[in-house]
Amino acid sequence: MVTITCRIPEKLDAALGAQARHRRVPKAVVMREALARQVRRGAAPRAPTAFELARSLCGAVRGPKDLSSNPKHLEDLGA
């Protein structure tokens, strides 16, 4: 068996200790099981980007194509 060392927050250590005491097993057993579950599940899916969420809206608004660059459309904006 290989030994791995890592730092964990105190709250996580307390929760780990509580679970280990409740189950009457060493913390290492709880950690190995949790790590094995996470690895079996695979990498967590990433959150979608803003573009992916709004993809269906792209091109849905009718208006001038130069809205953000033509100074005549920007006259009433700003100070």
PDB file of N, CA, C and O in Angstrom:
ATOM      1  N   MET A   1       0.854  -1.175   0.000  1.00  0.00           N
ATOM      2  CA  MET A   1       0.000   0.000   0.000  1.00  0.00           C
ATOM      3  C   MET A   1       0.895   1.231   0.000  1.00  0.00           C
ATOM      4  O   MET A   1       1.958   1.225   0.621  1.00  0.00           O
ATOM      5  N   VAL A   2       0.476   2.282  -0.688  1.00  0.00           N
ATOM      6  CA  VAL A   2       1.227   3.524  -0.809  1.00  0.00           C
ATOM      7  C   VAL A   2       0.708   4.524   0.217  1.00  0.00           C
ATOM      8  O   VAL A   2      -0.486   4.555   0.516  1.00  0.00           O
ATOM      9  N   THR A   3       1.602   5.332   0.750  1.00  0.00           N
ATOM     10  CA  THR A   3       1.218   6.373   1.695  1.00  0.00           C
ATOM     11  C   THR A   3       1.164   7.707   0.977  1.00  0.00           C
ATOM     12  O   THR A   3       2.098   8.072   0.263  1.00  0.00           O
ATOM     13  N   ILE A   4       0.070   8.439   1.165  1.00  0.00           N
ATOM     14  CA  ILE A   4      -0.096   9.775   0.593  1.00  0.00           C
ATOM     15  C   ILE A   4      -0.350  10.737   1.745  1.00  0.00           C
ATOM     16  O   ILE A   4      -1.124  10.441   2.655  1.00  0.00           O
ATOM     17  N   THR A   5       0.304  11.884   1.698  1.00  0.00           N
ATOM     18  CA  THR A   5       0.113  12.897   2.722  1.00  0.00           C
ATOM     19  C   THR A   5      -0.548  14.109   2.097  1.00  0.00           C
ATOM     20  O   THR A   5      -0.124  14.576   1.040  1.00  0.00           O
ATOM     21  N   CYS A   6      -1.589  14.623   2.745  1.00  0.00           N
ATOM     22  CA  CYS A   6      -2.222  15.852   2.258  1.00  0.00           C
ATOM     23  C   CYS A   6      -2.729  16.647   3.451  1.00  0.00           C
ATOM     24  O   CYS A   6      -2.979  16.099   4.524  1.00  0.00           O
ATOM     25  N   ARG A   7      -2.874  17.939   3.242  1.00  0.00           N
ATOM     26  CA  ARG A   7      -3.399  18.819   4.291  1.00  0.00           C
ATOM     27  C   ARG A   7      -4.891  19.018   4.049  1.00  0.00           C
ATOM     28  O   ARG A   7      -5.329  19.212   2.915  1.00  0.00           O
ATOM     29  N   ILE A   8      -5.653  18.968   5.117  1.00  0.00           N
ATOM     30  CA  ILE A   8      -7.096  19.195   5.004  1.00  0.00           C
ATOM     31  C   ILE A   8      -7.512  20.227   6.053  1.00  0.00           C
ATOM     32  O   ILE A   8      -6.857  20.357   7.087  1.00  0.00           O
ATOM     33  N   PRO A   9      -8.585  20.952   5.797  1.00  0.00           N
ATOM     34  CA  PRO A   9      -9.069  21.935   6.778  1.00  0.00           C
ATOM     35  C   PRO A   9      -9.489  21.251   8.080  1.00  0.00           C
ATOM     36  O   PRO A   9      -9.866  20.080   8.096  1.00  0.00           O
ATOM     37  N   GLU A  10      -9.413  22.011   9.158  1.00  0.00           N
ATOM     38  CA  GLU A  10      -9.750  21.457  10.479  1.00  0.00           C
ATOM     39  C   GLU A  10     -11.198  20.954  10.545  1.00  0.00           C
ATOM     40  O   GLU A  10     -11.472  19.931  11.172  1.00  0.00           O
ATOM     41  N   LYS A  11     -12.119  21.671   9.900  1.00  0.00           N
ATOM     42  CA  LYS A  11     -13.523  21.235   9.914  1.00  0.00           C
ATOM     43  C   LYS A  11     -13.688  19.879   9.232  1.00  0.00           C
ATOM     44  O   LYS A  11     -14.441  19.025   9.700  1.00  0.00           O
ATOM     45  N   LEU A  12     -12.975  19.693   8.120  1.00  0.00           N
ATOM     46  CA  LEU A  12     -13.042  18.413   7.419  1.00  0.00           C
ATOM     47  C   LEU A  12     -12.443  17.308   8.269  1.00  0.00           C
ATOM     48  O   LEU A  12     -12.960  16.191   8.296  1.00  0.00           O
ATOM     49  N   ASP A  13     -11.347  17.615   8.969  1.00  0.00           N
ATOM     50  CA  ASP A  13     -10.733  16.620   9.851  1.00  0.00           C
ATOM     51  C   ASP A  13     -11.683  16.244  10.978  1.00  0.00           C
ATOM     52  O   ASP A  13     -11.770  15.076  11.358  1.00  0.00           O
ATOM     53  N   ALA A  14     -12.395  17.228  11.513  1.00  0.00           N
ATOM     54  CA  ALA A  14     -13.354  16.952  12.589  1.00  0.00           C
ATOM     55  C   ALA A  14     -14.487  16.060  12.086  1.00  0.00           C
ATOM     56  O   ALA A  14     -14.887  15.115  12.764  1.00  0.00           O
ATOM     57  N   ALA A  15     -15.002  16.367  10.888  1.00  0.00           N
ATOM     58  CA  ALA A  15     -16.077  15.550  10.319  1.00  0.00           C
ATOM     59  C   ALA A  15     -15.584  14.143  10.019  1.00  0.00           C
ATOM     60  O   ALA A  15     -16.301  13.165  10.232  1.00  0.00           O
ATOM     61  N   LEU A  16     -14.359  14.049   9.525  1.00  0.00           N
ATOM     62  CA  LEU A  16     -13.758  12.746   9.249  1.00  0.00           C
ATOM     63  C   LEU A  16     -13.600  11.943  10.533  1.00  0.00           C
ATOM     64  O   LEU A  16     -13.908  10.751  10.568  1.00  0.00           O
ATOM     65  N   GLY A  17     -13.125  12.589  11.576  1.00  0.00           N
ATOM     66  CA  GLY A  17     -12.964  11.925  12.868  1.00  0.00           C
ATOM     67  C   GLY A  17     -14.294  11.466  13.447  1.00  0.00           C
ATOM     68  O   GLY A  17     -14.394  10.374  14.006  1.00  0.00           O
ATOM     69  N   ALA A  18     -15.316  12.307  13.309  1.00  0.00           N
ATOM     70  CA  ALA A  18     -16.640  11.952  13.831  1.00  0.00           C
ATOM     71  C   ALA A  18     -17.193  10.732  13.101  1.00  0.00           C
ATOM     72  O   ALA A  18     -17.749   9.828  13.725  1.00  0.00           O
ATOM     73  N   GLN A  19     -17.042  10.709  11.788  1.00  0.00           N
ATOM     74  CA  GLN A  19     -17.534   9.562  11.029  1.00  0.00           C
ATOM     75  C   GLN A  19     -16.757   8.287  11.386  1.00  0.00           C
ATOM     76  O   GLN A  19     -17.333   7.207  11.519  1.00  0.00           O
ATOM     77  N   ALA A  20     -15.466   8.438  11.533  1.00  0.00           N
ATOM     78  CA  ALA A  20     -14.641   7.280  11.893  1.00  0.00           C
ATOM     79  C   ALA A  20     -15.027   6.737  13.269  1.00  0.00           C
ATOM     80  O   ALA A  20     -15.126   5.524  13.454  1.00  0.00           O
ATOM     81  N   ARG A  21     -15.244   7.630  14.229  1.00  0.00           N
ATOM     82  CA  ARG A  21     -15.661   7.185  15.566  1.00  0.00           C
ATOM     83  C   ARG A  21     -17.024   6.516  15.517  1.00  0.00           C
ATOM     84  O   ARG A  21     -17.241   5.486  16.155  1.00  0.00           O
ATOM     85  N   HIS A  22     -17.942   7.104  14.758  1.00  0.00           N
ATOM     86  CA  HIS A  22     -19.283   6.550  14.643  1.00  0.00           C
ATOM     87  C   HIS A  22     -19.244   5.126  14.064  1.00  0.00           C
ATOM     88  O   HIS A  22     -19.955   4.234  14.527  1.00  0.00           O
ATOM     89  N   ARG A  23     -18.412   4.939  13.060  1.00  0.00           N
ATOM     90  CA  ARG A  23     -18.305   3.629  12.412  1.00  0.00           C
ATOM     91  C   ARG A  23     -17.308   2.703  13.102  1.00  0.00           C
ATOM     92  O   ARG A  23     -17.215   1.517  12.785  1.00  0.00           O
ATOM     93  N   ARG A  24     -16.562   3.269  14.054  1.00  0.00           N
ATOM     94  CA  ARG A  24     -15.533   2.523  14.804  1.00  0.00           C
ATOM     95  C   ARG A  24     -14.479   1.934  13.864  1.00  0.00           C
ATOM     96  O   ARG A  24     -14.130   0.755  13.936  1.00  0.00           O
ATOM     97  N   VAL A  25     -13.990   2.805  12.983  1.00  0.00           N
ATOM     98  CA  VAL A  25     -12.910   2.438  12.078  1.00  0.00           C
ATOM     99  C   VAL A  25     -11.903   3.584  12.078  1.00  0.00           C
ATOM    100  O   VAL A  25     -12.241   4.700  12.473  1.00  0.00           O
ATOM    101  N   PRO A  26     -10.673   3.326  11.641  1.00  0.00           N
ATOM    102  CA  PRO A  26      -9.697   4.417  11.550  1.00  0.00           C
ATOM    103  C   PRO A  26     -10.097   5.444  10.480  1.00  0.00           C
ATOM    104  O   PRO A  26     -10.826   5.122   9.542  1.00  0.00           O
ATOM    105  N   LYS A  27      -9.615   6.670  10.634  1.00  0.00           N
ATOM    106  CA  LYS A  27      -9.888   7.718   9.650  1.00  0.00           C
ATOM    107  C   LYS A  27      -9.428   7.288   8.260  1.00  0.00           C
ATOM    108  O   LYS A  27     -10.067   7.618   7.261  1.00  0.00           O
ATOM    109  N   ALA A  28      -8.331   6.559   8.199  1.00  0.00           N
ATOM    110  CA  ALA A  28      -7.787   6.136   6.906  1.00  0.00           C
ATOM    111  C   ALA A  28      -8.799   5.298   6.125  1.00  0.00           C
ATOM    112  O   ALA A  28      -8.866   5.396   4.900  1.00  0.00           O
ATOM    113  N   VAL A  29      -9.571   4.490   6.810  1.00  0.00           N
ATOM    114  CA  VAL A  29     -10.578   3.660   6.132  1.00  0.00           C
ATOM    115  C   VAL A  29     -11.646   4.558   5.506  1.00  0.00           C
ATOM    116  O   VAL A  29     -12.030   4.358   4.354  1.00  0.00           O
ATOM    117  N   VAL A  30     -12.119   5.538   6.259  1.00  0.00           N
ATOM    118  CA  VAL A  30     -13.142   6.456   5.755  1.00  0.00           C
ATOM    119  C   VAL A  30     -12.580   7.227   4.559  1.00  0.00           C
ATOM    120  O   VAL A  30     -13.267   7.406   3.554  1.00  0.00           O
ATOM    121  N   MET A  31     -11.346   7.674   4.669  1.00  0.00           N
ATOM    122  CA  MET A  31     -10.723   8.431   3.576  1.00  0.00           C
ATOM    123  C   MET A  31     -10.552   7.571   2.332  1.00  0.00           C
ATOM    124  O   MET A  31     -10.840   8.035   1.228  1.00  0.00           O
ATOM    125  N   ARG A  32     -10.093   6.336   2.478  1.00  0.00           N
ATOM    126  CA  ARG A  32      -9.911   5.448   1.321  1.00  0.00           C
ATOM    127  C   ARG A  32     -11.237   5.185   0.619  1.00  0.00           C
ATOM    128  O   ARG A  32     -11.309   5.200  -0.609  1.00  0.00           O
ATOM    129  N   GLU A  33     -12.287   4.944   1.403  1.00  0.00           N
ATOM    130  CA  GLU A  33     -13.596   4.678   0.809  1.00  0.00           C
ATOM    131  C   GLU A  33     -14.126   5.902   0.062  1.00  0.00           C
ATOM    132  O   GLU A  33     -14.662   5.775  -1.039  1.00  0.00           O
ATOM    133  N   ALA A  34     -13.978   7.072   0.653  1.00  0.00           N
ATOM    134  CA  ALA A  34     -14.458   8.300   0.008  1.00  0.00           C
ATOM    135  C   ALA A  34     -13.668   8.571  -1.269  1.00  0.00           C
ATOM    136  O   ALA A  34     -14.243   8.960  -2.285  1.00  0.00           O
ATOM    137  N   LEU A  35     -12.379   8.371  -1.220  1.00  0.00           N
ATOM    138  CA  LEU A  35     -11.546   8.588  -2.398  1.00  0.00           C
ATOM    139  C   LEU A  35     -11.892   7.586  -3.495  1.00  0.00           C
ATOM    140  O   LEU A  35     -11.961   7.952  -4.668  1.00  0.00           O
ATOM    141  N   ALA A  36     -12.108   6.334  -3.128  1.00  0.00           N
ATOM    142  CA  ALA A  36     -12.471   5.308  -4.106  1.00  0.00           C
ATOM    143  C   ALA A  36     -13.812   5.630  -4.763  1.00  0.00           C
ATOM    144  O   ALA A  36     -13.963   5.456  -5.972  1.00  0.00           O
ATOM    145  N   ARG A  37     -14.793   6.100  -3.975  1.00  0.00           N
ATOM    146  CA  ARG A  37     -16.098   6.490  -4.539  1.00  0.00           C
ATOM    147  C   ARG A  37     -15.939   7.619  -5.541  1.00  0.00           C
ATOM    148  O   ARG A  37     -16.534   7.597  -6.618  1.00  0.00           O
ATOM    149  N   GLN A  38     -15.137   8.599  -5.181  1.00  0.00           N
ATOM    150  CA  GLN A  38     -14.942   9.759  -6.063  1.00  0.00           C
ATOM    151  C   GLN A  38     -14.254   9.340  -7.361  1.00  0.00           C
ATOM    152  O   GLN A  38     -14.629   9.811  -8.435  1.00  0.00           O
ATOM    153  N   VAL A  39     -13.278   8.483  -7.278  1.00  0.00           N
ATOM    154  CA  VAL A  39     -12.560   8.039  -8.471  1.00  0.00           C
ATOM    155  C   VAL A  39     -13.476   7.200  -9.360  1.00  0.00           C
ATOM    156  O   VAL A  39     -13.438   7.330 -10.583  1.00  0.00           O
ATOM    157  N   ARG A  40     -14.299   6.343  -8.756  1.00  0.00           N
ATOM    158  CA  ARG A  40     -15.247   5.536  -9.542  1.00  0.00           C
ATOM    159  C   ARG A  40     -16.241   6.407 -10.297  1.00  0.00           C
ATOM    160  O   ARG A  40     -16.609   6.104 -11.432  1.00  0.00           O
ATOM    161  N   ARG A  41     -16.676   7.499  -9.655  1.00  0.00           N
ATOM    162  CA  ARG A  41     -17.627   8.407 -10.289  1.00  0.00           C
ATOM    163  C   ARG A  41     -16.996   9.163 -11.449  1.00  0.00           C
ATOM    164  O   ARG A  41     -17.695   9.623 -12.352  1.00  0.00           O
ATOM    165  N   GLY A  42     -15.702   9.287 -11.424  1.00  0.00           N
ATOM    166  CA  GLY A  42     -15.001  10.042 -12.463  1.00  0.00           C
ATOM    167  C   GLY A  42     -14.966  11.512 -12.135  1.00  0.00           C
ATOM    168  O   GLY A  42     -15.464  11.949 -11.098  1.00  0.00           O
ATOM    169  N   ALA A  43     -14.383  12.252 -13.012  1.00  0.00           N
ATOM    170  CA  ALA A  43     -14.271  13.694 -12.806  1.00  0.00           C
ATOM    171  C   ALA A  43     -15.659  14.320 -12.809  1.00  0.00           C
ATOM    172  O   ALA A  43     -16.527  13.935 -13.592  1.00  0.00           O
ATOM    173  N   ALA A  44     -15.849  15.269 -11.940  1.00  0.00           N
ATOM    174  CA  ALA A  44     -17.136  15.968 -11.878  1.00  0.00           C
ATOM    175  C   ALA A  44     -17.336  16.758 -13.165  1.00  0.00           C
ATOM    176  O   ALA A  44     -16.389  17.353 -13.680  1.00  0.00           O
ATOM    177  N   PRO A  45     -18.542  16.769 -13.680  1.00  0.00           N
ATOM    178  CA  PRO A  45     -18.784  17.538 -14.902  1.00  0.00           C
ATOM    179  C   PRO A  45     -18.567  19.017 -14.627  1.00  0.00           C
ATOM    180  O   PRO A  45     -18.914  19.523 -13.560  1.00  0.00           O
ATOM    181  N   ARG A  46     -17.989  19.699 -15.601  1.00  0.00           N
ATOM    182  CA  ARG A  46     -17.728  21.126 -15.413  1.00  0.00           C
ATOM    183  C   ARG A  46     -19.020  21.913 -15.619  1.00  0.00           C
ATOM    184  O   ARG A  46     -19.939  21.460 -16.301  1.00  0.00           O
ATOM    185  N   ALA A  47     -19.066  23.067 -15.031  1.00  0.00           N
ATOM    186  CA  ALA A  47     -20.230  23.936 -15.196  1.00  0.00           C
ATOM    187  C   ALA A  47     -20.234  24.498 -16.606  1.00  0.00           C
ATOM    188  O   ALA A  47     -19.169  24.781 -17.155  1.00  0.00           O
ATOM    189  N   PRO A  48     -21.400  24.665 -17.203  1.00  0.00           N
ATOM    190  CA  PRO A  48     -21.450  25.222 -18.560  1.00  0.00           C
ATOM    191  C   PRO A  48     -21.000  26.683 -18.559  1.00  0.00           C
ATOM    192  O   PRO A  48     -21.184  27.401 -17.576  1.00  0.00           O
ATOM    193  N   THR A  49     -20.415  27.104 -19.661  1.00  0.00           N
ATOM    194  CA  THR A  49     -19.995  28.495 -19.803  1.00  0.00           C
ATOM    195  C   THR A  49     -21.215  29.370 -20.072  1.00  0.00           C
ATOM    196  O   THR A  49     -22.292  28.868 -20.396  1.00  0.00           O
ATOM    197  N   ALA A  50     -21.035  30.679 -19.936  1.00  0.00           N
ATOM    198  CA  ALA A  50     -22.126  31.610 -20.219  1.00  0.00           C
ATOM    199  C   ALA A  50     -22.566  31.481 -21.675  1.00  0.00           C
ATOM    200  O   ALA A  50     -23.759  31.542 -21.972  1.00  0.00           O
ATOM    201  N   PHE A  51     -21.611  31.303 -22.575  1.00  0.00           N
ATOM    202  CA  PHE A  51     -21.962  31.145 -23.988  1.00  0.00           C
ATOM    203  C   PHE A  51     -22.806  29.890 -24.208  1.00  0.00           C
ATOM    204  O   PHE A  51     -23.792  29.923 -24.945  1.00  0.00           O
ATOM    205  N   GLU A  52     -22.418  28.784 -23.568  1.00  0.00           N
ATOM    206  CA  GLU A  52     -23.181  27.545 -23.731  1.00  0.00           C
ATOM    207  C   GLU A  52     -24.614  27.701 -23.233  1.00  0.00           C
ATOM    208  O   GLU A  52     -25.545  27.147 -23.818  1.00  0.00           O
ATOM    209  N   LEU A  53     -24.786  28.456 -22.153  1.00  0.00           N
ATOM    210  CA  LEU A  53     -26.130  28.678 -21.618  1.00  0.00           C
ATOM    211  C   LEU A  53     -26.963  29.589 -22.516  1.00  0.00           C
ATOM    212  O   LEU A  53     -28.182  29.434 -22.596  1.00  0.00           O
ATOM    213  N   ALA A  54     -26.314  30.536 -23.190  1.00  0.00           N
ATOM    214  CA  ALA A  54     -27.046  31.510 -23.995  1.00  0.00           C
ATOM    215  C   ALA A  54     -26.934  31.244 -25.491  1.00  0.00           C
ATOM    216  O   ALA A  54     -27.358  32.077 -26.292  1.00  0.00           O
ATOM    217  N   ARG A  55     -26.382  30.121 -25.879  1.00  0.00           N
ATOM    218  CA  ARG A  55     -26.160  29.813 -27.297  1.00  0.00           C
ATOM    219  C   ARG A  55     -27.431  29.975 -28.130  1.00  0.00           C
ATOM    220  O   ARG A  55     -27.376  30.506 -29.239  1.00  0.00           O
ATOM    221  N   SER A  56     -28.560  29.528 -27.616  1.00  0.00           N
ATOM    222  CA  SER A  56     -29.801  29.594 -28.395  1.00  0.00           C
ATOM    223  C   SER A  56     -30.272  31.034 -28.595  1.00  0.00           C
ATOM    224  O   SER A  56     -31.080  31.302 -29.484  1.00  0.00           O
ATOM    225  N   LEU A  57     -29.777  31.955 -27.782  1.00  0.00           N
ATOM    226  CA  LEU A  57     -30.178  33.354 -27.897  1.00  0.00           C
ATOM    227  C   LEU A  57     -29.330  34.134 -28.900  1.00  0.00           C
ATOM    228  O   LEU A  57     -29.730  35.208 -29.348  1.00  0.00           O
ATOM    229  N   CYS A  58     -28.166  33.600 -29.253  1.00  0.00           N
ATOM    230  CA  CYS A  58     -27.276  34.305 -30.174  1.00  0.00           C
ATOM    231  C   CYS A  58     -27.961  34.494 -31.519  1.00  0.00           C
ATOM    232  O   CYS A  58     -28.432  33.536 -32.131  1.00  0.00           O
ATOM    233  N   GLY A  59     -28.009  35.729 -31.964  1.00  0.00           N
ATOM    234  CA  GLY A  59     -28.643  36.049 -33.228  1.00  0.00           C
ATOM    235  C   GLY A  59     -30.150  36.176 -33.145  1.00  0.00           C
ATOM    236  O   GLY A  59     -30.801  36.380 -34.170  1.00  0.00           O
ATOM    237  N   ALA A  60     -30.726  36.061 -31.957  1.00  0.00           N
ATOM    238  CA  ALA A  60     -32.183  36.101 -31.819  1.00  0.00           C
ATOM    239  C   ALA A  60     -32.728  37.526 -31.772  1.00  0.00           C
ATOM    240  O   ALA A  60     -33.923  37.733 -31.981  1.00  0.00           O
ATOM    241  N   VAL A  61     -31.874  38.506 -31.502  1.00  0.00           N
ATOM    242  CA  VAL A  61     -32.316  39.887 -31.369  1.00  0.00           C
ATOM    243  C   VAL A  61     -32.142  40.601 -32.704  1.00  0.00           C
ATOM    244  O   VAL A  61     -31.075  40.548 -33.315  1.00  0.00           O
ATOM    245  N   ARG A  62     -33.184  41.255 -33.139  1.00  0.00           N
ATOM    246  CA  ARG A  62     -33.102  42.016 -34.395  1.00  0.00           C
ATOM    247  C   ARG A  62     -32.697  43.452 -34.060  1.00  0.00           C
ATOM    248  O   ARG A  62     -33.179  44.043 -33.094  1.00  0.00           O
ATOM    249  N   GLY A  63     -31.818  43.985 -34.866  1.00  0.00           N
ATOM    250  CA  GLY A  63     -31.361  45.355 -34.659  1.00  0.00           C
ATOM    251  C   GLY A  63     -30.150  45.615 -35.529  1.00  0.00           C
ATOM    252  O   GLY A  63     -29.737  44.750 -36.302  1.00  0.00           O
ATOM    253  N   PRO A  64     -29.582  46.796 -35.408  1.00  0.00           N
ATOM    254  CA  PRO A  64     -28.426  47.116 -36.235  1.00  0.00           C
ATOM    255  C   PRO A  64     -27.228  46.238 -35.875  1.00  0.00           C
ATOM    256  O   PRO A  64     -27.000  45.935 -34.704  1.00  0.00           O
ATOM    257  N   LYS A  65     -26.472  45.837 -36.883  1.00  0.00           N
ATOM    258  CA  LYS A  65     -25.321  44.965 -36.654  1.00  0.00           C
ATOM    259  C   LYS A  65     -24.159  45.716 -36.016  1.00  0.00           C
ATOM    260  O   LYS A  65     -23.284  45.094 -35.415  1.00  0.00           O
ATOM    261  N   ASP A  66     -24.136  47.041 -36.136  1.00  0.00           N
ATOM    262  CA  ASP A  66     -23.032  47.831 -35.591  1.00  0.00           C
ATOM    263  C   ASP A  66     -23.433  48.541 -34.295  1.00  0.00           C
ATOM    264  O   ASP A  66     -22.915  49.617 -33.997  1.00  0.00           O
ATOM    265  N   LEU A  67     -24.336  47.957 -33.535  1.00  0.00           N
ATOM    266  CA  LEU A  67     -24.898  48.591 -32.338  1.00  0.00           C
ATOM    267  C   LEU A  67     -23.829  48.990 -31.327  1.00  0.00           C
ATOM    268  O   LEU A  67     -23.943  50.044 -30.702  1.00  0.00           O
ATOM    269  N   SER A  68     -22.803  48.179 -31.153  1.00  0.00           N
ATOM    270  CA  SER A  68     -21.808  48.489 -30.128  1.00  0.00           C
ATOM    271  C   SER A  68     -20.644  49.312 -30.649  1.00  0.00           C
ATOM    272  O   SER A  68     -19.801  49.738 -29.860  1.00  0.00           O
ATOM    273  N   SER A  69     -20.570  49.548 -31.950  1.00  0.00           N
ATOM    274  CA  SER A  69     -19.400  50.248 -32.476  1.00  0.00           C
ATOM    275  C   SER A  69     -19.717  51.556 -33.187  1.00  0.00           C
ATOM    276  O   SER A  69     -18.828  52.395 -33.336  1.00  0.00           O
ATOM    277  N   ASN A  70     -20.932  51.753 -33.623  1.00  0.00           N
ATOM    278  CA  ASN A  70     -21.272  52.966 -34.360  1.00  0.00           C
ATOM    279  C   ASN A  70     -21.614  54.081 -33.372  1.00  0.00           C
ATOM    280  O   ASN A  70     -22.532  53.932 -32.565  1.00  0.00           O
ATOM    281  N   PRO A  71     -20.876  55.205 -33.430  1.00  0.00           N
ATOM    282  CA  PRO A  71     -21.099  56.296 -32.479  1.00  0.00           C
ATOM    283  C   PRO A  71     -22.525  56.838 -32.470  1.00  0.00           C
ATOM    284  O   PRO A  71     -22.974  57.333 -31.437  1.00  0.00           O
ATOM    285  N   LYS A  72     -23.245  56.762 -33.574  1.00  0.00           N
ATOM    286  CA  LYS A  72     -24.611  57.315 -33.585  1.00  0.00           C
ATOM    287  C   LYS A  72     -25.536  56.514 -32.662  1.00  0.00           C
ATOM    288  O   LYS A  72     -26.523  57.055 -32.164  1.00  0.00           O
ATOM    289  N   HIS A  73     -25.227  55.222 -32.427  1.00  0.00           N
ATOM    290  CA  HIS A  73     -26.047  54.406 -31.521  1.00  0.00           C
ATOM    291  C   HIS A  73     -25.656  54.626 -30.059  1.00  0.00           C
ATOM    292  O   HIS A  73     -26.380  54.223 -29.149  1.00  0.00           O
ATOM    293  N   LEU A  74     -24.503  55.270 -29.843  1.00  0.00           N
ATOM    294  CA  LEU A  74     -23.978  55.432 -28.483  1.00  0.00           C
ATOM    295  C   LEU A  74     -24.176  56.848 -27.941  1.00  0.00           C
ATOM    296  O   LEU A  74     -23.732  57.145 -26.831  1.00  0.00           O
ATOM    297  N   GLU A  75     -24.827  57.720 -28.695  1.00  0.00           N
ATOM    298  CA  GLU A  75     -24.967  59.129 -28.293  1.00  0.00           C
ATOM    299  C   GLU A  75     -25.621  59.317 -26.948  1.00  0.00           C
ATOM    300  O   GLU A  75     -25.167  60.163 -26.177  1.00  0.00           O
ATOM    301  N   ASP A  76     -26.661  58.577 -26.621  1.00  0.00           N
ATOM    302  CA  ASP A  76     -27.413  58.789 -25.374  1.00  0.00           C
ATOM    303  C   ASP A  76     -26.818  58.033 -24.188  1.00  0.00           C
ATOM    304  O   ASP A  76     -27.359  58.109 -23.085  1.00  0.00           O
ATOM    305  N   LEU A  77     -25.741  57.321 -24.385  1.00  0.00           N
ATOM    306  CA  LEU A  77     -25.139  56.537 -23.299  1.00  0.00           C
ATOM    307  C   LEU A  77     -24.007  57.312 -22.635  1.00  0.00           C
ATOM    308  O   LEU A  77     -23.388  58.168 -23.267  1.00  0.00           O
ATOM    309  N   GLY A  78     -23.741  57.028 -21.404  1.00  0.00           N
ATOM    310  CA  GLY A  78     -22.619  57.650 -20.714  1.00  0.00           C
ATOM    311  C   GLY A  78     -22.973  59.006 -20.132  1.00  0.00           C
ATOM    312  O   GLY A  78     -24.137  59.404 -20.073  1.00  0.00           O
ATOM    313  N   ALA A  79     -21.947  59.689 -19.710  1.00  0.00           N
ATOM    314  CA  ALA A  79     -22.149  60.972 -19.018  1.00  0.00           C
ATOM    315  C   ALA A  79     -22.274  62.116 -19.972  1.00  0.00           C
ATOM    316  O   ALA A  79     -22.447  63.259 -19.547  1.00  0.00           O
TER     317      ALA A  79
END
